[in-house]
C-alpha cells in the first residue's frame, strides 16, 4: 500500500516535472510566452468578473427590486472599468474586440460609458526604430530615403498600427500607417482561439448579449485588416466612387509607398471628433450627422458595400461642412443576392406591417415557421432601431439610443425568448454594428433630420428631401458612369 502510494506520488511528481519542463520550454519561446501572457490576462479577467457576478446573484436573491437594480448597475460599472483596464493595453484582436463592442456603452450607466470610452482613445505607440524597421522590410529602404520629410513621432496609435506624418518627394503631405511588428501573429493566435475570444466578448458585453455571432464575424473580417493591401484596395474603390462628391471626402492611397504592413494616403487636415463636438453649433452638428448617415446608407443601398467601423476617430470635419472618412480596414461587401434576403424584412418594418414582417422574416429564415410569437410582439421588438425612420422628423439622443440598444440586446428582458429564437446570419452582424455605431454617433451630435426621407432616397429612389440630398442628386447626374 505504502509502496503503491510512493509510486503514485513519484508518478505525479514525474508528471508535474514534465509539465514544468514543457512550460519552461514554452516560456523560453518569446512568441509563445506572449500568447500565454495575453491569455492569462483574459483568464484572470474572466475569473474576476465571474466571481463578482456570482456574488451579485447571491446578494440579489434577498434584495428588493431597487437594491437588485443598484447591484447590477455597480456590476456593470466595475466590469466596464476592469475590461477597459485589461484590454486597453493589448494591441491586436483583443483591443479591436473592445472597440467593436464599445457601441454598447450607450446602454450602460454613465461611469461604465466613461470607462469604455478609453478603448476608443489612442493606445501607446511603438518605438520609432520599430516603425522604421517595418518600413525597411516592406518598402526596401529607410523612411528618410522614401520621404522628403519623415516624423518619427506618430500622430495616432490604434489597435493594429500607428500613423506618421511625412512629405513625399513631390511635396505632397501624406499619412503613413505602419503596422505593429508581430501584431499579425498575436491576432492570428487570438483568431485561432475562438473560445478565448468568446470569453473576452462575454466579459465586455456583460450578461445580456449573445456574442458568438459577433466573434465569428470578427474572426472572418480581422484577417482582412492584417493586410494593408486589402485596405488600400477598398479605400481606392471608395475614393473612386466618391470623387468630386459635394460633401463626402475619401483620401487617396499612394500605392508606391504602400505594402502589406504600410499604407500611405493623402494627409487630411480637419477637426477631430471631440474638437468638433465641443465647438460646432447645432446646425453644423445636424449637417455632419446627415453626411455620416448619407455615407452609410448610400454605400449600403447604392453600392452593396459599407465601411464597418463607425469609430469617432475615423472622421475629420471641415469648415465647409464636408466630412472626410478614414480607415477602410473593416469593409463588408455584399455578394450577389445576399442583401436581397434582408430587403423585404426592412420594407415590412418601414411599412409598420407586423403580419408582413413575420411573413418575410420566416421566408428569409430569420424566424422558424413554428416560432409561436404574436406578430405585434415581433414588430414591437424589431422596430426599435428603425424608429428614426418611422417619422418625418426625429432627434437622436443618447437616452434614446441607450434604451433602444438595451432592449435589443437584453436576453433576460421582455424579448429574451424571441432574441434566442432569431436566426441572424453572421454576414448581417457587422451591419448591426454599423446601424448602432452610426446611431451612437448621431446621438452624441443630437442630430435632427428627416431620416425616413433620406433612407427613401437610397432605398426607393425617392426625390431629395434636404439641401444635401439635392446637392448629391446633382452630383450623381454629372457622373452617370459611377464606379
C-alpha positions in Angstrom: 0.0 0.0 0.0 2.7 2.4 1.0 4.8 1.4 -2.0 1.9 2.0 -4.2 1.4 5.4 -2.6 5.0 6.2 -3.0 5.0 5.0 -6.6 1.9 7.0 -7.2 3.5 10.1 -5.6 6.6 9.7 -7.8 4.4 9.3 -10.9 2.6 12.5 -10.0 5.9 14.2 -9.3 7.3 13.0 -12.7 4.2 14.2 -14.4 4.4 17.6 -12.8 8.1 17.8 -13.6 7.3 17.0 -17.3 4.6 19.7 -17.3 7.0 22.1 -15.7 9.7 21.4 -18.3 7.2 21.9 -21.1 6.1 25.2 -19.5 9.6 26.3 -19.1 10.4 25.5 -22.7 7.3 27.4 -23.8 8.3 30.3 -21.7 11.7 30.5 -23.4 9.9 30.9 -26.7 9.1 34.7 -26.9 6.2 34.3 -29.2 4.6 31.6 -27.2 5.3 33.4 -24.0 3.5 36.5 -25.3 0.4 34.4 -26.3 0.4 32.8 -22.8 0.6 36.2 -21.2 -2.3 37.5 -23.3 -4.4 34.5 -22.5 -3.6 34.7 -18.8 -4.6 38.3 -18.6 -8.0 37.5 -20.1 -8.4 34.3 -17.9 -7.8 36.4 -14.8 -10.3 39.0 -16.0 -12.9 36.2 -16.7 -12.4 34.7 -13.3 -12.8 38.1 -11.5 -15.9 39.0 -13.4 -17.4 35.6 -12.9 -16.8 35.7 -9.1 -18.3 39.2 -9.0 -21.3 38.2 -11.0 -21.9 35.2 -8.7 -21.7 37.5 -5.7 -24.3 39.8 -7.3 -26.7 36.9 -8.0 -26.4 35.6 -4.4 -26.9 39.0 -2.8 -29.7 39.7 -5.3 -31.8 36.8 -4.1 -32.6 38.5 -0.8 -32.7 42.1 -2.2 -35.6 44.3 -3.2 -36.0 45.1 -6.9 -34.5 48.6 -6.3 -31.5 47.1 -4.4 -31.0 44.4 -7.2 -31.0 47.1 -9.9 -28.4 49.0 -7.9 -26.2 45.9 -7.5 -26.5 45.2 -11.3 -25.6 48.8 -12.1 -22.5 48.6 -9.9 -21.6 45.3 -11.6 -21.8 46.9 -15.0 -19.6 49.8 -13.9 -16.9 47.6 -12.3 -17.0 45.2 -15.2 -16.5 48.1 -17.7 -13.6 49.5 -15.7 -12.0 46.1 -15.4 -12.3 45.3 -19.0 -11.1 48.7 -20.1 -8.0 48.4 -17.9 -7.1 44.9 -19.2 -7.9 45.4 -22.9 -6.7 48.9 -23.2 -3.1 47.8 -23.1 -3.5 44.9 -25.5 -3.0 45.6 -29.2 -4.5 43.4 -31.8 -7.7 41.4 -31.9 -8.4 41.9 -28.2 -8.2 45.7 -28.5 -10.3 45.6 -31.7 -12.8 43.4 -29.9 -13.2 46.1 -27.3 -13.5 48.9 -29.9 -16.1 47.0 -31.9 -18.3 46.5 -28.9 -17.8 49.9 -27.4 -21.0 51.0 -29.0 -22.9 49.0 -26.4 -21.8 51.7 -23.9 -24.9 53.7 -24.6 -26.9 51.0 -22.9 -24.8 51.2 -19.7 -24.5 53.6 -16.7 -22.5 56.8 -17.1 -19.5 55.5 -15.2 -19.4 52.5 -17.4 -19.6 54.6 -20.5 -16.6 56.7 -19.3 -14.6 53.6 -18.7 -15.3 52.0 -22.1 -14.6 55.3 -23.8 -10.9 54.8 -23.1 -10.9 51.9 -25.5 -11.6 54.4 -28.4 -8.6 56.5 -27.5 -5.1 56.2 -28.9 -3.0 53.4 -27.4 0.7 53.6 -26.5 2.8 53.8 -29.7 5.7 51.7 -30.7 9.3 53.0 -30.6 10.4 55.0 -33.7 13.1 52.4 -34.5 10.4 49.6 -34.7 8.3 51.6 -37.1 11.3 52.4 -39.3 12.2 48.7 -39.3 8.8 47.7 -40.6 9.1 50.3 -43.4 12.6 49.0 -44.4 11.2 45.4 -44.5 8.2 46.4 -46.6 9.4 49.1 -48.8 13.1 48.2 -49.1 14.8 51.2 -47.5 14.8 53.8 -44.7 11.8 56.2 -44.4 14.3 59.1 -44.7 15.1 57.9 -48.2 11.5 57.3 -49.2 10.2 60.7 -48.0 11.4 64.2 -48.2 10.5 64.6 -44.5 9.6 61.9 -42.0 8.2 62.5 -38.5 9.3 59.6 -36.3 6.7 60.5 -33.6 3.3 59.1 -34.6 0.3 61.4 -34.7 -2.1 58.5 -33.7 -1.8 54.9 -32.5 -4.6 52.3 -32.6 -5.2 48.6 -32.2 -3.2 47.3 -35.2 -0.9 50.2 -36.3 0.1 53.8 -35.9 0.1 56.8 -38.2 3.1 59.0 -39.0 3.1 62.3 -40.9 5.5 62.5 -43.9 6.2 64.5 -47.1 6.5 62.9 -50.5 9.5 63.8 -52.8 7.0 65.8 -54.9 5.9 67.8 -51.8 2.6 66.0 -51.1 1.8 65.7 -47.4 0.9 62.1 -46.5 -0.2 59.9 -43.6 1.8 56.7 -43.3 0.1 53.9 -41.3 2.6 51.3 -40.1 1.6 48.0 -38.6 3.0 47.0 -35.3 5.7 44.3 -35.7 4.4 40.9 -34.5 0.8 42.1 -34.2 -0.2 39.8 -37.1 1.0 36.8 -35.1 -0.8 37.9 -32.0 -4.0 38.5 -33.8 -3.8 35.2 -35.6 -3.3 33.5 -32.3 -6.4 35.2 -30.9 -8.4 34.4 -34.0 -7.4 30.7 -33.9 -8.7 30.5 -30.3 -12.4 31.1 -30.7 -13.2 30.2 -27.1 -10.7 32.7 -25.9 -12.5 35.5 -27.9 -15.9 34.3 -26.8 -14.7 34.8 -23.2 -13.4 38.3 -23.9 -16.6 39.4 -25.6 -18.7 37.8 -22.9 -17.0 39.9 -20.2 -17.2 43.0 -22.3 -20.9 42.5 -23.1 -21.7 41.7 -19.5 -24.6 39.4 -19.1 -27.1 40.4 -21.8 -25.6 39.9 -25.3 -25.2 36.8 -27.5 -21.6 37.1 -28.6 -20.9 34.1 -30.7 -22.1 35.6 -34.0 -20.2 38.8 -33.3 -17.0 36.8 -32.6 -17.4 34.7 -35.7 -17.8 37.8 -37.9 -14.9 39.5 -36.2 -12.7 36.4 -36.9 -13.7 36.5 -40.6 -13.1 40.2 -41.0 -10.0 40.7 -38.9 -7.9 38.6 -41.3 -8.5 41.2 -44.0 -7.3 44.0 -41.7 -3.9 42.4 -41.3 -3.0 43.0 -45.0 -3.0 46.7 -45.7 -3.1 45.9 -49.4 -6.7 44.8 -48.9 -7.4 48.1 -47.1 -5.7 50.1 -49.9 -7.9 48.4 -52.5 -11.1 49.1 -50.5 -10.1 52.7 -49.9 -9.3 53.2 -53.5 -12.7 51.9 -54.5 -14.4 54.3 -52.1 -12.2 57.2 -53.3 -13.1 56.4 -56.9 -16.8 56.1 -56.0 -16.9 59.5 -54.3 -14.6 61.5 -56.5 -15.9 65.1 -56.7 -18.7 64.4 -54.2 -20.0 67.7 -52.7 -19.7 66.7 -49.0 -18.0 63.3 -48.7 -14.2 63.0 -48.9 -12.0 60.0 -49.1 -8.2 60.4 -49.1 -6.3 58.9 -52.0 -3.9 56.0 -51.5 -0.3 56.5 -52.5 0.4 53.0 -54.0 4.1 53.4 -54.5 4.6 53.9 -50.7 2.2 51.1 -49.6 2.6 47.4 -49.0 1.3 44.6 -46.8 2.2 46.4 -43.5 2.5 50.0 -44.7 -0.3 52.2 -46.1 0.3 55.7 -47.3 -2.6 58.1 -48.0 -3.1 61.8 -48.6 -2.8 63.8 -45.4 -6.1 65.2 -44.2 -6.5 68.4 -42.1 -9.7 68.9 -40.2 -11.3 68.8 -36.8 -11.3 65.6 -34.9 -14.5 64.3 -33.3 -14.1 65.7 -29.8 -12.9 69.1 -31.1 -15.9 69.3 -33.5 -18.3 68.2 -30.8 -17.1 70.9 -28.4 -17.0 73.8 -31.0 -19.8 73.2 -33.6 -23.2 74.7 -33.3 -26.3 72.5 -33.6 -26.8 73.4 -37.3 -23.3 72.1 -38.1 -23.9 69.0 -36.0 -27.1 68.3 -37.8 -25.4 68.6 -41.1 -22.5 66.4 -40.0 -24.9 63.8 -38.8 -26.7 63.8 -42.2 -23.4 63.4 -44.0 -22.4 60.4 -41.9 -25.9 58.9 -42.4 -25.8 59.5 -46.2 -22.4 57.9 -46.5 -23.5 54.8 -44.6 -26.9 54.4 -46.4 -25.6 55.4 -49.8 -22.8 52.9 -49.6 -25.1 50.1 -48.5 -28.0 50.6 -50.8 -26.4 52.0 -53.9 -23.1 50.1 -53.9 -23.6 47.0 -51.8 -20.7 47.8 -49.6 -20.1 49.6 -46.4 -17.3 50.6 -44.0 -18.0 48.5 -40.9 -16.1 50.7 -38.4 -18.1 53.9 -37.4 -15.5 54.9 -34.9 -15.2 58.5 -33.7 -11.6 58.6 -34.6 -12.4 57.8 -38.3 -13.8 61.2 -39.2 -12.4 64.7 -39.9 -14.7 67.6 -40.1 -14.2 70.7 -42.3 -15.3 74.3 -42.2 -17.3 73.9 -45.5 -19.5 71.2 -43.8 -17.9 68.3 -45.6 -16.6 65.2 -43.8 -13.5 63.0 -44.5 -13.9 59.3 -43.8 -10.8 57.4 -42.7 -9.8 53.7 -42.1 -11.2 51.1 -44.6 -9.8 48.0 -43.0 -13.1 46.6 -41.9 -15.2 46.7 -45.1 -18.1 44.4 -45.9 -19.1 43.7 -49.5 -22.5 42.1 -50.1 -22.3 39.2 -52.5 -24.8 38.9 -55.3 -28.3 38.5 -53.8 -27.0 38.5 -50.2 -28.7 41.7 -49.2 -31.9 40.7 -51.0 -33.0 38.5 -48.1 -33.0 41.5 -45.7 -34.7 43.9 -48.1 -38.3 42.6 -47.7 -37.9 42.5 -43.9 -36.8 46.1 -43.8 -39.7 47.1 -46.1 -42.1 45.5 -43.8 -40.7 47.3 -40.8 -40.7 50.7 -42.6 -44.3 50.0 -43.6 -45.2 49.2 -40.0 -46.8 46.0 -41.0 -46.4 43.2 -38.3 -48.0 40.4 -40.3 -45.8 41.2 -43.3 -42.8 41.4 -41.1 -43.3 38.0 -39.7 -44.1 36.5 -43.1 -40.9 38.0 -44.7 -38.8 37.0 -41.6 -39.9 33.4 -41.9 -39.2 33.4 -45.7 -35.7 34.8 -45.0 -35.2 32.1 -42.4 -34.7 34.7 -39.7 -37.6 33.1 -37.8 -38.7 29.5 -37.8 -42.2 28.8 -39.2 -43.4 27.5 -35.9 -41.9 30.3 -33.8 -45.1 30.9 -31.8 -44.8 34.6 -31.4 -47.6 37.2 -31.9 -46.7 39.4 -35.0 -47.4 42.6 -32.9 -44.8 41.4 -30.3 -42.2 40.7 -33.0 -42.8 44.1 -34.6 -42.6 45.8 -31.2 -39.1 44.3 -30.8 -37.8 44.7 -34.3 -38.9 48.3 -34.8 -36.5 49.5 -32.1 -33.5 50.6 -34.1 -35.7 51.8 -37.0 -37.8 54.2 -35.0 -35.9 57.2 -36.5 -37.2 56.1 -40.0 -40.8 55.8 -39.0 -41.5 59.6 -38.7 -40.7 62.7 -40.7 -38.6 64.3 -38.0 -36.5 62.6 -35.4 -33.8 63.7 -33.0 -31.2 61.2 -31.9 -30.3 61.4 -28.2 -28.1 59.2 -26.0 -31.0 58.4 -23.8 -33.0 57.0 -26.8 -30.0 55.0 -28.1 -29.2 53.6 -24.7 -32.8 52.5 -24.1 -33.3 51.1 -27.6 -30.0 49.2 -27.6 -30.5 47.8 -24.1 -33.9 46.5 -25.3 -32.4 44.9 -28.3 -29.5 43.1 -26.5 -31.2 42.2 -23.2 -31.6 38.4 -23.4 -33.1 38.4 -19.9 -35.7 41.0 -20.5 -39.2 41.1 -22.1 -38.0 39.9 -25.5 -35.4 37.4 -24.3 -37.2 34.3 -25.7 -37.6 36.0 -29.1 -34.0 37.0 -29.2 -32.9 33.4 -28.6 -35.0 32.2 -31.5 -34.0 34.8 -34.0 -31.6 33.4 -36.6 -29.4 36.3 -37.8 -26.7 35.1 -40.2 -23.2 36.3 -39.3 -23.0 38.3 -42.6 -25.5 40.7 -41.1 -23.8 41.1 -37.7 -21.4 43.7 -38.9 -24.4 45.6 -40.4 -25.8 45.7 -36.9 -22.5 47.2 -35.8 -22.9 50.0 -38.4 -26.6 50.7 -37.5 -25.8 51.0 -33.8 -22.5 52.7 -34.3 -24.0 55.4 -36.5 -26.9 55.7 -34.1 -24.4 56.3 -31.2 -22.6 58.9 -33.2 -25.7 60.8 -34.2 -26.9 60.6 -30.6 -23.7 62.4 -29.4 -24.4 65.0 -32.1 -28.1 65.2 -31.1 -28.8 65.3 -34.8 -32.3 66.1 -36.1 -33.5 65.3 -39.6 -36.0 63.6 -41.9 -34.2 60.3 -41.7 -37.1 58.5 -43.2 -36.9 60.7 -46.3 -33.2 60.3 -46.6 -33.4 56.5 -46.4 -36.2 56.5 -49.0 -33.8 58.4 -51.4 -31.4 55.4 -51.4 -33.9 52.5 -51.0 -36.7 53.7 -53.3 -35.1 56.4 -55.5 -37.4 59.0 -53.8 -36.8 62.7 -54.6 -34.3 64.6 -52.4 -35.8 65.8 -49.1 -32.9 68.0 -47.9 -30.4 70.5 -49.3 -27.6 67.9 -49.1 -29.9 65.5 -51.0 -30.3 68.0 -53.8 -26.5 68.5 -53.9 -25.9 64.8 -54.1 -28.5 64.2 -56.7 -27.0 66.9 -58.9 -23.5 65.4 -58.5 -24.9 62.0 -59.4 -26.3 63.3 -62.6 -22.9 64.6 -63.5 -21.3 61.2 -63.1 -23.6 58.8 -65.0 -20.9 56.1 -65.0 -20.3 55.8 -61.3 -17.7 53.1 -60.4 
